[in-house]
Amino acid sequence: MSAAKALFSATVIAAHGRHYLAQAGDQKLQCVTRGKKTDVAVGDLVNLLSTSANQAVIESISERSTLLYRSDQYKSKLLAANLTQLFIVVATEPAFSDDLISRALVASEAAGIRAHIVLNKIDVTASLARTRERIAVYARLGYPVHEVSAQAAPEHAVATLLPILRGESTILIGQSGMGKSSLINLIIPDADIAVREISAALDTGKHTTTFTRLYQIEGGTSIIDSPGFQEFGLYHLSEGMLERAFREFAPCLGQCKFYNCHHLNEPACAVLDAVQSGTIAPHRHALYRQLVHESSQVLY
């Protein structure tokens, strides 16, 4: 292979369908995969073969340290690779989904990614006490909660979040309306410009919110913004993976009467006993039950 055709490494910074944008140093390249492969994720370190000045083919994907994805009964949706952190952004208003938070936390545990909860819009005081009460459920499980207001106290928001982001690869997820884009724009002042450049490169036109994108800032820091979504399917997680992804189950595992206990209806189940005593929140066990059911429905 000639030097001109040598493989080189790049980081995938955006994905839209089967079209990708990768960054190698200061250069951004439009990329495609060979054949119909769609197993590339934002954050992947890939090996490219240049085909023109700003285009390349993805020849291979380097081994990932982590992979976050969601799945339904029929297919999987890759969110990002090589993450170290997940920020779940919620707000005092509009209302957020506890189901989505819990599912994202389960996904992060299963993938080996640290999770944080960011409570935005704390200046909306009418809803603050009730929102804090809902978030306290997750704080008691040991998940860090960071309170900010991107609009009313932008400097405090940056001072709170930037130290936690430095040196990490972090994805921000959340439902639409939680203020995720406002936080991104505070932390990365040129984010809007970057989105326009990426959108033009991927030829997505006005549909700038439909793709995941990665921003690289100084100190080896990567921040990934994802489109808002309402559902977080976890059909790909087996029953064994699920029981270990609920961190409050940990003291109970191995303590049940039956070694192959499913923690659903079995007698002398340590998990069910903990639910009865209030050690495990009933809604968390209800989610576990639902996820076990979903994992048995997979068709692909």
matplotlib code that plots the C-alpha trace (Angstrom):
import matplotlib.pyplot as plt

x = [0.0, 1.4, 1.9, -0.9, -3.3, -2.1, -4.8, -5.0, -7.0, -9.9, -12.7, -16.3, -17.9, -21.3, -23.6, -26.7, -28.0, -25.1, -23.2, -20.5, -18.2, -14.8, -12.1, -8.4, -6.4, -7.8, -9.3, -12.9, -13.8, -17.1, -17.1, -19.1, -18.7, -18.1, -21.3, -24.3, -22.7, -24.2, -22.3, -20.4, -21.1, -20.2, -17.1, -15.7, -12.0, -11.9, -9.3, -9.9, -8.8, -8.8, -10.8, -10.5, -9.5, -12.3, -13.8, -12.8, -14.0, -14.2, -12.1, -12.3, -13.4, -10.8, -11.8, -14.3, -13.9, -17.7, -20.8, -24.1, -27.1, -30.9, -33.0, -36.5, -38.0, -36.6, -33.5, -30.7, -29.8, -26.2, -25.8, -22.1, -18.9, -15.9, -17.9, -16.8, -19.9, -23.6, -25.4, -29.2, -30.6, -34.0, -35.8, -38.4, -40.6, -41.8, -42.4, -39.8, -40.2, -39.0, -39.1, -36.6, -34.3, -34.3, -33.8, -30.9, -29.3, -29.7, -28.1, -25.2, -24.6, -24.8, -22.3, -19.9, -20.4, -20.7, -24.0, -24.9, -28.2, -28.3, -31.4, -31.9, -34.2, -34.0, -35.1, -38.6, -39.2, -42.9, -41.9, -38.6, -39.5, -41.5, -38.8, -36.1, -38.3, -38.5, -34.7, -33.9, -34.8, -31.8, -29.5, -30.2, -28.9, -25.6, -26.0, -24.6, -27.2, -26.1, -28.5, -28.1, -30.1, -28.7, -30.9, -30.9, -27.4, -25.2, -21.9, -22.8, -23.9, -20.6, -18.7, -20.7, -20.4, -17.1, -14.9, -16.8, -16.6, -12.8, -10.8, -13.9, -16.0, -19.6, -22.9, -25.9, -29.3, -32.7, -36.2, -36.9, -37.4, -35.1, -32.5, -29.8, -29.0, -28.8, -26.2, -24.2, -24.1, -22.9, -20.1, -19.2, -19.7, -19.1, -21.5, -24.0, -21.3, -20.0, -23.6, -24.0, -20.7, -21.5, -25.0, -23.6, -21.0, -23.6, -26.1, -28.8, -30.0, -32.5, -32.7, -29.9, -31.4, -31.7, -28.2, -25.7, -22.6, -19.3, -17.5, -13.8, -12.5, -9.1, -7.6, -8.8, -12.4, -15.3, -18.9, -21.6, -25.0, -27.8, -31.3, -34.1, -36.0, -39.0, -38.2, -35.1, -35.6, -33.3, -34.3, -30.6, -30.0, -30.3, -31.9, -28.4, -27.3, -30.4, -30.2, -26.6, -27.6, -29.9, -27.3, -29.6, -30.1, -26.4, -26.6, -29.4, -27.8, -26.7, -28.9, -32.1, -33.3, -32.9, -29.7, -31.5, -34.0, -35.6, -36.6, -40.2, -42.5, -40.2, -40.5, -37.7, -36.3, -34.0, -34.9, -38.6, -38.0, -36.1, -39.0, -41.4, -39.2, -38.8, -35.1, -35.8, -38.3, -41.4, -41.2, -37.6, -38.6, -41.6, -39.1, -36.9, -40.0, -40.9, -37.3, -37.1, -40.4, -39.0, -35.8, -37.8, -39.6, -36.5, -37.0, -33.7]
y = [0.0, 3.4, 6.2, 8.1, 5.2, 4.5, 4.2, 6.9, 7.4, 9.8, 10.3, 10.1, 13.4, 13.1, 10.5, 10.8, 7.7, 5.9, 9.2, 10.1, 13.0, 12.2, 14.5, 13.8, 16.7, 19.9, 18.1, 17.0, 14.3, 13.0, 9.2, 6.2, 2.5, -0.3, -2.0, -1.4, -1.5, 1.0, -0.2, 3.1, 5.4, 8.9, 8.8, 5.8, 5.9, 4.6, 3.8, 5.6, 5.3, 8.6, 8.8, 12.5, 15.7, 15.7, 12.2, 8.8, 5.2, 3.7, 0.6, -0.5, 0.5, 0.4, -1.5, 0.5, 1.0, 1.5, 1.6, 3.2, 2.2, 1.7, -0.9, -1.9, -5.3, -5.0, -2.9, -1.1, 2.6, 3.4, 6.5, 6.9, 5.0, 5.4, 7.4, 7.8, 9.8, 10.2, 13.4, 13.0, 16.5, 17.1, 20.3, 21.8, 22.3, 20.8, 17.5, 14.8, 11.0, 9.0, 6.0, 7.6, 8.5, 5.0, 3.4, 5.7, 4.8, 1.1, 1.5, 3.4, 0.8, -2.0, -0.2, 0.7, 4.5, 6.8, 8.7, 12.1, 13.9, 17.6, 19.5, 22.6, 25.6, 25.7, 29.4, 28.1, 27.9, 26.9, 23.4, 23.1, 21.4, 18.7, 18.2, 17.8, 15.3, 13.2, 13.5, 12.5, 8.9, 8.7, 10.7, 8.2, 5.5, 7.4, 9.2, 12.8, 15.6, 19.0, 21.9, 24.7, 27.3, 27.9, 31.0, 32.7, 31.8, 30.9, 31.5, 29.3, 26.6, 26.6, 26.7, 23.7, 21.5, 22.3, 20.8, 17.5, 17.5, 18.2, 15.2, 13.1, 11.9, 12.8, 12.4, 14.7, 13.0, 14.1, 14.8, 17.8, 21.1, 20.3, 22.9, 20.6, 22.8, 25.8, 24.1, 22.9, 26.5, 27.8, 25.2, 25.4, 29.0, 28.0, 25.1, 26.8, 27.4, 23.8, 22.5, 24.5, 23.2, 19.6, 20.0, 21.3, 18.5, 15.8, 17.6, 17.5, 21.0, 22.3, 19.0, 20.0, 18.4, 14.9, 13.8, 13.2, 15.3, 15.4, 18.5, 18.3, 21.0, 21.5, 18.9, 15.8, 16.7, 15.5, 16.5, 14.7, 16.2, 13.9, 14.5, 14.6, 11.3, 10.1, 6.3, 4.4, 0.7, -1.8, -5.0, -5.9, -6.4, -10.0, -10.8, -11.3, -7.9, -6.3, -7.5, -6.2, -2.8, -2.0, -1.0, -1.3, -5.0, -5.7, -6.5, -9.0, -10.9, -14.4, -14.2, -15.7, -19.2, -20.4, -19.8, -19.1, -16.7, -14.3, -11.8, -11.7, -14.1, -16.6, -17.4, -16.3, -13.8, -11.3, -8.7, -9.0, -8.9, -5.7, -4.2, -5.2, -3.6, -0.4, -0.8, -1.1, 1.4, -0.4, 1.6, 0.5, -3.1, -2.5, -1.3, -4.3, -6.5, -4.6, -4.8, -8.5, -8.9, -6.8, -8.7, -11.9, -10.3, -9.8, -10.9, -9.9]
z = [0.0, -1.0, 1.6, 0.0, 0.7, 4.2, 6.9, 9.5, 12.7, 13.3, 15.8, 14.6, 15.7, 14.0, 12.5, 10.3, 8.8, 7.1, 6.7, 9.3, 10.0, 11.4, 12.7, 12.3, 13.9, 12.4, 9.4, 9.1, 6.7, 5.3, 5.7, 4.7, 5.7, 3.3, 2.2, 4.3, 7.8, 10.3, 13.4, 13.8, 16.8, 17.6, 19.7, 17.9, 17.0, 13.4, 10.8, 7.6, 4.0, 2.2, -1.1, -1.8, -0.1, 2.4, 2.1, 3.4, 3.9, 7.4, 7.2, 10.8, 14.3, 17.1, 20.3, 22.4, 26.1, 26.4, 24.2, 25.1, 23.1, 23.3, 21.7, 21.0, 20.0, 16.5, 16.3, 18.2, 18.2, 19.0, 21.1, 21.6, 22.2, 24.5, 27.1, 30.7, 31.9, 31.2, 32.2, 32.4, 32.1, 33.8, 34.7, 37.1, 34.0, 31.7, 33.5, 33.1, 33.0, 35.9, 33.7, 31.3, 34.1, 35.6, 32.2, 31.5, 34.8, 34.2, 30.8, 32.3, 35.0, 32.4, 30.1, 33.0, 32.5, 35.5, 35.7, 36.9, 37.1, 36.2, 37.5, 35.3, 35.7, 39.5, 39.2, 38.6, 42.3, 42.2, 41.0, 42.8, 46.0, 44.3, 41.7, 44.4, 46.1, 42.9, 42.3, 45.9, 45.0, 42.7, 45.0, 47.8, 45.4, 45.2, 41.9, 42.0, 41.5, 40.2, 40.4, 37.8, 35.9, 32.4, 31.9, 35.3, 36.5, 33.5, 35.2, 38.2, 35.7, 33.9, 37.2, 38.5, 35.4, 33.7, 36.4, 36.2, 32.4, 32.2, 30.9, 30.5, 27.5, 28.5, 26.7, 27.6, 27.2, 28.1, 26.9, 24.7, 26.7, 29.6, 28.5, 27.3, 24.3, 26.5, 28.7, 25.7, 24.4, 27.7, 28.0, 24.3, 23.1, 19.5, 19.5, 17.2, 14.6, 14.9, 14.4, 11.2, 9.9, 10.8, 9.3, 6.1, 5.9, 6.5, 4.2, 6.8, 6.1, 8.6, 10.5, 12.8, 15.9, 14.5, 14.9, 17.7, 17.7, 19.6, 20.6, 21.5, 23.9, 25.5, 27.9, 26.2, 27.0, 24.8, 25.2, 23.1, 22.5, 21.6, 20.2, 22.8, 23.0, 25.0, 25.2, 26.3, 25.3, 26.9, 25.1, 24.7, 28.4, 29.7, 33.0, 34.6, 33.3, 34.6, 38.1, 38.3, 36.8, 39.7, 42.3, 45.2, 44.4, 45.0, 48.8, 48.0, 45.1, 46.2, 49.3, 47.8, 48.8, 45.2, 43.3, 40.0, 41.6, 39.1, 41.8, 40.5, 42.4, 44.1, 47.8, 50.2, 47.6, 49.2, 46.6, 47.1, 50.9, 50.4, 48.4, 51.2, 53.8, 51.8, 51.2, 47.5, 46.1, 44.6, 41.4, 40.8, 41.2, 38.9, 36.3, 36.7, 36.2, 33.1, 31.7, 32.3, 30.4, 27.5, 27.3, 26.7, 23.7, 21.4, 17.8, 16.3]

ax = plt.figure().add_subplot(projection="3d")
ax.plot(x, y, z, "-o")
ax.set_aspect("equal")
plt.show()
